[in-house]
Amino acid sequence: MSKMFIVQAFAASAFLAAGLMCAPAQAQVAPGEEAVLRAEQQQQFAAMFEAPDDVDLMFTYALTSIRLQDYEAAITTLDL
């Protein structure tokens, strides 16, 4: 094996490893769990109108929205 081949193989392996580590993780929610999370999200949304200064509730809503991959809702909630 030539030295150049080893360097190229190492570079290709490093590139592949970096690509795998940087790939976005997909949150997967079971179909039955999605319905439960949607109901929780709606309840939390309604509760935020009752307590608009409740930061803990805002974070809970944002985390629920993220689990549902509703990133717009999460971002909008945390946009203070």
N, C-alpha and C positions, 0 to 999 in steps of 0.2 A: 504494500500500500504506500502510495506516495504521501508526502506531507501535505500537499495541496488537497488531495482527496479527503484527508482527515479534517482539515480546516473547513472545507466545504460541507462535510457531513455535520460537523459541530455547529456551523452557522445555520444550516437548515434545521437542525434539531432545536437550537435556541429560538429561531424565528417561529417554529411551530409551537413551542412551549409558551412563548410570549403571546401568540395569537389565541391560544386556548385560555390563558389566564385573563386576557382582556375581553374575552367574549362576554356579552351581557347574559346575566342569569335570568332565566324565565321562571317567574313564580307560577307554579301550577296549582290550581285550585280544583278540587273534585267538583263535579257537577252539583251534587247535593249541598256541598259546602258553599258554593257560589250563591245559591238562593238565600242561605242563612246570612252570608256576608252582605248581600244586597239589602236585606231587611235591616241588618244592624246599621249599615251605612245610611239608610233613609231615616232611621230613628235618631242616629247621631246628628244628622243634618238638621232635623227638626229641633233637637235639643240645643243646637248652637244658636238658634234664634231666641231661645229662652234665656241663654247665658252666653252672650257674645264675647264676654271677657274671660271665659274659661279656657285657658291655654291648654290644659290637660285634655279637655274634650276635643279641642282642635287637633292636637297631635294624634289622639285616638282615631278621629275621623280620617286624618291623613294616612295613618298606617292601614286602616281598613281599605281605603281607596287604593293604596299601593298594592295590597294583596289582590285586589280586583283588577289591577292594571289600569285603573282609572287615574292616570297620572295628572291629567288636567285638574281634576278635583283636588288632588293632594297638593299640587303646586299652588293653586288658587287659595287654598286654605292657609298655607304657610307663608303666603305673600303678605307679610305684615307691613 
